[in-house]
Structure formats: structure tokens, C-alpha cells
Amino acid sequence: MIRAVFWDNDGVLVDTERLYFQATRELLQRADVTLTEELFQRISLREGRSAFALAEAKGVPQDEIERLRLERNSRYTELLRNGFAVMDCVRETLDLLREKVILAIVTSSQRSHFETIHETTGLLPFFDFILTRDDYVLSKPDPEP
């Protein structure tokens, strides 16, 4: 018997992955790194590494990488505030499950980005608990979260 369902956030509940890719691509271009969607998916989504490792491999100093990362985070927040969609059928599915199982979100999103995303979605009341990137040490695909 299923007692709980853990949901990812980006790309599952909300259509935000393309915005994160866009912000990352824009900032890496400043370091003369070309980030394709395929490369981003491989490094960030399958391997669980930061796309900024590409800048590091090009010899970009760590302090510059950190500055670019902070600018990317600001740009991503800006893109989120311009709008995105809740994925199709999410509300209906959550409504069907809410009284039957424990519902949780486990995301690699930073808490600040997560909160920006859910300022307008109306989805949070469905969930019993939430873990963001700020709540654990080792990120997915590690099983810690």
C-alpha cells in the first residue's frame, strides 16, 4: 500500500526548468562557455553536477564563477517573476491524492527560488512537508534528500 508520494518540483509540478536553463546559459556565455540544452540535461539533470563546472574546466577563476552563479540566481528569479505554468493535470492529481496519502515535495531548488515559484501557484496547501536544497547536504541524485 502506498502511504506517501514525494514530488519533484521543477519540470514535474511547475514548468520552470527551461527558465533555469536560460538563466544559466546566459551567464555562462559571459565566461565564453556555450551551454546547449543537451549538455545542460546531461551535466545538471543526469549527472547532478553544476553547469558552472564547464567554466571551471576553461580556467575561469572560482571567484568569477561564484559571481556568475549569483547573477544567474538573480536572473532566474527575474524570469520566474515574468511567469511560468503549473504542469497539466497537477492540481487535479493532487486533489485526488490529498486525502489518501502523505504528499511531499523534494526539490533541488533553493528555498528562495522555491518560494518565488509558489507565491502564485496555490499548490503548497496540498503538501504535508517540503524539502528544498537548503534542507540537506548532498543533492540528487544522492538519496539523502
SEFI-381551 format. One record per atom (N, C-alpha, C): z, y, x. Coordinates in steps of 0.2 Angstrom, whole numbers, plus 2048, in hexadecimal, padded with zeros to 3 digits. Layout:
<pts>
ZYX/...
</pts>
This chain:
<pts>
8007FA804/800800800/800806804/7FC80B803/7FB811807/801816804/805818809/80A81D807/809824809/80582580E/80382C811/7FC82C813/7F9832812/7F3834815/7F383A819/7F1839820/7F183F824/7EA841825/7E9848824/7E384B824/7E284F82A/7DC84F82D/7DA854832/7D985A82E/7D8860831/7D786682E/7D086882E/7CE86A835/7C786D836/7C2868835/7BD869831/7B7864830/7B985F82B/7BF85E828/7C185A823/7C385D81D/7C886281E/7CA866818/7C686C817/7C586F81D/7C287681D/7BC876822/7B7879821/7B1879825/7B187F82A/7B587E82F/7B6883834/7B488183B/7B287B83C/7B0878843/7AA87C846/7A587E842/7A0882844/7A2889846/7A788C843/7A9892846/7AD89284C/7B188C84D/7B488B854/7AF88A859/7AA886858/7A488585C/7A188C85E/7A0890859/79C89685A/7A089B85F/7A789B85D/7AB8A0861/7AB89D869/7AC897869/7AC894870/7A6895874/7A0893871/79A894874/79989C876/79B8A0872/79A8A7873/79E8A987A/7A48A787A/7A88A9880/7A68A5886/7A489F886/7A289B88B/79B89E88E/7978A188A/7918A588C/7938AA891/7988AD891/79B8B3895/79C8B089C/79E8A989C/79F8A68A3/7988A28A5/7938A48A2/78C8A18A4/78C8998A3/79089789D/79089089B/78C890894/78788B894/78488A88E/78788488A/78A885884/78D880881/78987E87B/78687887B/782876875/787873870/78487286A/78986E865/78A867867/78586486A/78685D86C/78B85C872/78B861876/79086187C/797863879/797867875/79E869872/7A186386E/79D86086A/79F85A866/7A285486B/79E853871/7A084E875/7A6850879/7A785687C/7AD858880/7B385987B/7B285D876/7B885F872/7BA85A86D/7B5857869/7B6853863/7B784C865/7B384986A/7B484286C/7B9841871/7B8845877/7BC84487D/7C384887C/7C484D877/7CA850877/7CB85587C/7C6857880/7C785C885/7C5863883/7C7868887/7C586F885/7BE870888/7BA874884/7B3876887/7B487A88C/7B987E88D/7BA882893/7BA87E89A/7BB878899/7BA87489F/7B38758A3/7AE87689F/7A88788A1/7A887E8A6/7AC8838A4/7AC8898A8/7B08878AE/7B58838AE/7B98818B3/7B587E8B8/7B08798B6/7AC8758BA/7A787A8BE/7A58808BB/7A18858BE/7A58898C3/7AB8888C4/7AF88C8C9/7B28938C6/7B28938BF/7B58998BC/7BC8998BD/7BF89E8C0/7C689E8C1/7CB89D8BB/7D089A8BC/7D58988B6/7D789E8B2/7D88A48B6/7DA8AA8B2/7D58AC8AD/7CF8AC8B0/7C98AE8AC/7C88A98A6/7C98A38A7/7C889E8A2/7CD89F89C/7D48A189E/7D98A289A/7D78A8896/7D48AD899/7D28B4895/7CD8B2890/7C88AE892/7C38AC88E/7C58A8888/7CA8A4889/7CD8A0884/7D18A487F/7D48A9881/7D88AE87D/7D38B2878/7CD8B487C/7C88B7878/7C58B3873/7C48AD875/7C18A8870/7C58A786A/7CC8A786B/7D18A6865/7D08AC861/7D08B2864/7CF8B8860/7C98B885C/7C38B685F/7BD8B685C/7BD8B1856/7C08AB857/7C08A6852/7C48A884C/7CA8AC84D/7CE8AF848/7C98B3844/7C58B7847/7C18BC844/7BC8B9840/7B98B3842/7B48AF83E/7B78AC838/7BD8AA839/7C18A7833/7C28AC82E/7C48B2830/7C58B782B/7BF8B9827/7B98B882A/7B28B9827/7B08B4822/7B48AE822/7B38A981C/7B08A281F/7B289D81B/7B089681C/7B2893815/7B088D815/7B088980F/7B588380F/7B988280A/7BD87C809/7B7876808/7B887180B/7B386B80B/7B3869803/7AD866802/7AC8647FB/7B185E7F9/7B385F7F3/7B785A7F0/7BE8597F3/7C085E7F7/7C785D7FA/7CC85F7F5/7CC8647F1/7D18657EC/7D28607E7/7CC85D7E5/7CC8587E0/7D08517E3/7CE8507E9/7D184A7EC/7D884B7ED/7DA8517F0/7E18527F1/7E58527EA/7E28557E5/7E58547DE/7E784D7DC/7E28497DD/7E38427DB/7E883E7DF/7E98407E6/7ED83D7EA/7F58407EA/7F58467E8/7FC84A7E9/8028467E6/8018437E1/80783F7DE/8088387E0/8038367E4/80382E7E5/80582D7EC/8048317F1/8058307F8/8088377FB/80B836801/80D83C805/80683E808/805845808/7FF84880B/80284C811/7FE84C817/80085081D/7F9852820/7FA857824/7F485A828/7F785982F/7F2856833/7F385683A/7ED85983E/7EE85E841/7E8862843/7E986484B/7E486584E/7E4868855/7E386F855/7E387284F/7E387984E/7E987C850/7E9882854/7EF886855/7F288884E/7F888984E/7FC88B848/7F9892845/7F789784A/7F589D848/7EE89C844/7EA898847/7E3897844/7E489383D/7E888E83D/7EA88B837/7EC88F832/7F1894833/7F389882E/7EE89D82C/7EA89F830/7E48A482E/7DF8A0829/7DE89A82B/7DA896827/7DC895820/7E389381F/7E6892819/7E9898815/7E789E818/7EA8A4814/7E68A480D/7E08A180C/7DD8A1806/7DA89B803/7DC895806/7D988F804/7DD88C7FD/7E388E7FD/7E788B7F8/7E98837F8/7E78817FE/7E88797FF/7EF877801/7F387C805/7FA87A808/7FF877803/7FF8797FC/8048767F8/80386F7F7/7FD86C7F8/7FC8657F7/8008617FD/801864802/804860808/80B860809/80E85A80B/81585980C/81785B813/81385B818/81485D81F/80E85F822/80E863828/80986582C/80B865833/806862837/80786383E/801867841/80286C845/7FD870848/7FD86E850/7F9871854/7F987085B/7FF87285E/80287785B/80987A85E/80F87585D/80E86F859/81386B857/81486585C/80F864861/80F85E865/80C85F86C/80D85B870/80B85C877/80485A879/803853877/7FD850878/7F8850872/7F2853873/7EE85486D/7EA84E86C/7E684E866/7E2848864/7DC84886A/7DA84286B/7DB83C868/7E183886A/7E683B86E/7EC83886F/7F0837869/7F3831868/7F7830861/7FD834860/7FF838865/80683B864/80683F85D/80184385C/801847855/80184284F/
</pts>
